[in-house]
Amino acid sequence: MPIQRRQWSNWAGTAKATPQRVHRPRSAAEIAEVVAGVAEAGHRVRALGSGHSFTAIAAADSDALDLAAWTGIERADLETQQVTVRSGTTLRTLNAALDALGLAMTNLGDIDAQTIAGAISTGTHGTGARFGGISTQIVALELVLADGSVARCSADERPELFHAARVGLGALGVISTVTLQCEPSFVLSAQERPEPLEQVLEGFDDNAANNDHFEFYWFPYGAKALVKRNNRLPVDAERKPLSRLKQFVDYELTENVAFGGLCRLGRAVPKLVRPLGAFASQVSSPREYSDLSHRVFVTHRGVRFVESEYAVPRESVLDVLAELRTVVPRLKDPVAFPVEVRVAAADDIWLSTANGRDSAYIAIHQFLGMPYREYFSAFENVVGQVGGRPHWGKMHDLDASVLRTRYPHFDDFLRIRKECDPAGTFANTYLDRVLGSA
Ligand SMILES: Cc1cc2nc3c(=O)[nH]c(=O)nc-3n(C[C@H](O)[C@H](O)[C@H](O)COP(=O)(O)OP(=O)(O)OC[C@H]3O[C@@H](n4cnc5c(N)ncnc54)[C@H](O)[C@@H]3O)c2cc1C
């Protein structure tokens, strides 16, 4: 029995919806039953992840599928290291379950609150010049299509559906299981330290090439960037995790409590934002540690913000950052949050932001409640000049007419969508904008 009308809002509070009915299936057969029923009634349905997209991509006006009761590992093959996971499983639960099997995901983003299906549906990624986003780790998917049938796809089975559905925006069907190519557990050795921005920019190519997972945070108004270099070691390498106290002081107190305090102060007294930003860029202390990979990849984000992120061709990242550095000082309102810069290898997934090109990701943020529109739109203009592609789960203003020019396989995706969902059962307002009406 579905729950009648329930208010829904995303993590940042930037998208809200009131689905008429919320269904909570407990099996793949129940997912298929709900989808077929919704389609037959002429309603629309969206699968809900953890609500961590900043856009309204998950917003459901008619029916919503809450997959919180459809979790866990269904099958694990230790020989091939392939693991089939139910779509509502969060990355946190998945990482713990993989740990217990002696396995790990090859690459992860900054947090682990997302569901596996939500993460892959928007193209969630981490960093690493030789590595792709989470969707590149998929070897097979099972989806419930609009007629309630179950489609299985992989590189060999329905390959076009596989190209489309690995970053499918929830537009093709409801993913019931995801099979991932994992690898033996490994350790990451982390080095994090502030470095002069000019030096970081000059050394960008070398840093990206010579570290497995390289990224940096640039504090607008600050002369320094916080640089993170994570490098892979075998699982039996000596581990030197941060002590609980250091973890608490460095991450909870400094990055969440103290940084949140600075942001609140800046929001109350905007003229303090610039000096506070310059101060924040100076105070982060260097640290080195090592631990199991997911404990290093993932951090806790306690301070809420809004975000836009674009993938740009790797070779244009320095030009984009140079342009952004001229834009920020001209904004009417100051920027309280750092810019995050990451890298990823080219892949072949049709709507992946790294499709066909080695990419750099530039993510801009603003503290929740502070003005951001002028900043985000100026950023969109800058990245637009180099064919930037917006993260599907982060804020942007592009529509299908522009996105078609940025993705060589955009129309292939629409063709598969038409085949899987001819009546637009999985559509919502956001998809109408970015893909066009179904
Ligand atoms: C604090 C924070 C940090 C973040 N860090 C990163 C990062 O490091 N890297 C990065 O790339 N992104 C990052 N993101 C963005 C985030 O990873 C994505 O927006 C992701 O899609 C959120 O996953 P979710 O489970 O919350 O999905 P939701 O936002 O709830 O849904 C996303 C989409 O997935 C669809 N979906 C969910 N389940 C299914 C299913 N079973 N079948 C079909 N479609 C489905 C939904 O309908 C929707 O279209 C971050 C976001 C936040 C708030």
Ligand as a Chemical Component Dictionary entry (heavy atoms), coordinates in Angstrom:
data_LIG
# 
_chem_comp.id                   LIG 
_chem_comp.type                 NON-POLYMER 
_chem_comp.pdbx_formal_charge   0 
_chem_comp.three_letter_code    LIG 
# 
loop_
_chem_comp_atom.comp_id 
_chem_comp_atom.atom_id 
_chem_comp_atom.alt_atom_id 
_chem_comp_atom.type_symbol 
_chem_comp_atom.charge 
_chem_comp_atom.model_Cartn_x 
_chem_comp_atom.model_Cartn_y 
_chem_comp_atom.model_Cartn_z 
_chem_comp_atom.pdbx_ordinal 
LIG C1  C1  C 0 27.480 16.922 0.295   1  
LIG C2  C2  C 0 27.493 16.374 -1.099  2  
LIG C3  C3  C 0 28.671 15.886 -1.631  3  
LIG C4  C4  C 0 28.687 15.374 -2.938  4  
LIG N1  N1  N 0 29.869 14.919 -3.443  5  
LIG C5  C5  C 0 29.927 14.498 -4.741  6  
LIG C6  C6  C 0 31.148 14.053 -5.320  7  
LIG O1  O1  O 0 32.191 13.975 -4.656  8  
LIG N2  N2  N 0 31.139 13.712 -6.629  9  
LIG C7  C7  C 0 30.012 13.789 -7.406  10 
LIG O2  O2  O 0 30.085 13.500 -8.597  11 
LIG N3  N3  N 0 28.848 14.169 -6.876  12 
LIG C8  C8  C 0 28.769 14.513 -5.558  13 
LIG N4  N4  N 0 27.570 14.909 -5.036  14 
LIG C9  C9  C 0 26.368 14.785 -5.865  15 
LIG C10 C10 C 0 25.710 13.426 -5.657  16 
LIG O3  O3  O 0 26.641 12.374 -5.681  17 
LIG C11 C11 C 0 24.705 13.119 -6.771  18 
LIG O4  O4  O 0 23.806 14.155 -6.921  19 
LIG C12 C12 C 0 23.973 11.785 -6.569  20 
LIG O5  O5  O 0 23.114 11.566 -7.665  21 
LIG C13 C13 C 0 23.130 11.732 -5.310  22 
LIG O6  O6  O 0 22.718 10.401 -5.073  23 
LIG P1  P1  P 0 21.341 10.124 -4.323  24 
LIG O7  O7  O 0 21.309 8.689  -3.914  25 
LIG O8  O8  O 0 21.127 11.119 -3.276  26 
LIG O9  O9  O 0 20.308 10.288 -5.521  27 
LIG P2  P2  P 0 19.126 11.355 -5.713  28 
LIG O10 O10 O 0 19.708 12.698 -5.725  29 
LIG O11 O11 O 0 18.054 11.047 -4.739  30 
LIG O12 O12 O 0 18.649 10.943 -7.178  31 
LIG C14 C14 C 0 19.466 11.178 -8.287  32 
LIG C15 C15 C 0 18.837 10.554 -9.520  33 
LIG O13 O13 O 0 18.916 9.131  -9.432  34 
LIG C16 C16 C 0 17.645 8.584  -9.761  35 
LIG N5  N5  N 0 17.532 7.276  -9.112  36 
LIG C17 C17 C 0 17.662 6.961  -7.820  37 
LIG N6  N6  N 0 17.451 5.642  -7.652  38 
LIG C18 C18 C 0 17.191 5.125  -8.877  39 
LIG C19 C19 C 0 16.878 3.826  -9.362  40 
LIG N7  N7  N 0 16.810 2.771  -8.556  41 
LIG N8  N8  N 0 16.650 3.671  -10.687 42 
LIG C20 C20 C 0 16.707 4.718  -11.533 43 
LIG N9  N9  N 0 16.987 5.969  -11.126 44 
LIG C21 C21 C 0 17.231 6.164  -9.810  45 
LIG C22 C22 C 0 16.666 9.616  -9.240  46 
LIG O14 O14 O 0 15.391 9.443  -9.815  47 
LIG C23 C23 C 0 17.350 10.867 -9.715  48 
LIG O15 O15 O 0 17.126 11.029 -11.076 49 
LIG C24 C24 C 0 27.502 15.382 -3.722  50 
LIG C25 C25 C 0 26.304 15.872 -3.175  51 
LIG C26 C26 C 0 26.301 16.356 -1.874  52 
LIG C27 C27 C 0 25.009 16.881 -1.299  53 
# 
loop_
_chem_comp_bond.comp_id 
_chem_comp_bond.atom_id_1 
_chem_comp_bond.atom_id_2 
_chem_comp_bond.value_order 
_chem_comp_bond.pdbx_ordinal 
LIG C1  C2  SING 1  
LIG C2  C3  SING 2  
LIG C2  C26 DOUB 3  
LIG C3  C4  DOUB 4  
LIG C4  N1  SING 5  
LIG C4  C24 SING 6  
LIG N1  C5  DOUB 7  
LIG C5  C6  SING 8  
LIG C5  C8  SING 9  
LIG C6  O1  DOUB 10 
LIG C6  N2  SING 11 
LIG N2  C7  SING 12 
LIG C7  O2  DOUB 13 
LIG C7  N3  SING 14 
LIG N3  C8  DOUB 15 
LIG C8  N4  SING 16 
LIG N4  C9  SING 17 
LIG N4  C24 SING 18 
LIG C9  C10 SING 19 
LIG C10 O3  SING 20 
LIG C10 C11 SING 21 
LIG C11 O4  SING 22 
LIG C11 C12 SING 23 
LIG C12 O5  SING 24 
LIG C12 C13 SING 25 
LIG C13 O6  SING 26 
LIG O6  P1  SING 27 
LIG P1  O7  DOUB 28 
LIG P1  O8  SING 29 
LIG P1  O9  SING 30 
LIG O9  P2  SING 31 
LIG P2  O10 DOUB 32 
LIG P2  O11 SING 33 
LIG P2  O12 SING 34 
LIG O12 C14 SING 35 
LIG C14 C15 SING 36 
LIG C15 O13 SING 37 
LIG C15 C23 SING 38 
LIG O13 C16 SING 39 
LIG C16 N5  SING 40 
LIG C16 C22 SING 41 
LIG N5  C17 SING 42 
LIG N5  C21 SING 43 
LIG C17 N6  DOUB 44 
LIG N6  C18 SING 45 
LIG C18 C19 SING 46 
LIG C18 C21 DOUB 47 
LIG C19 N7  SING 48 
LIG C19 N8  DOUB 49 
LIG N8  C20 SING 50 
LIG C20 N9  DOUB 51 
LIG N9  C21 SING 52 
LIG C22 O14 SING 53 
LIG C22 C23 SING 54 
LIG C23 O15 SING 55 
LIG C24 C25 DOUB 56 
LIG C25 C26 SING 57 
LIG C26 C27 SING 58 
# 
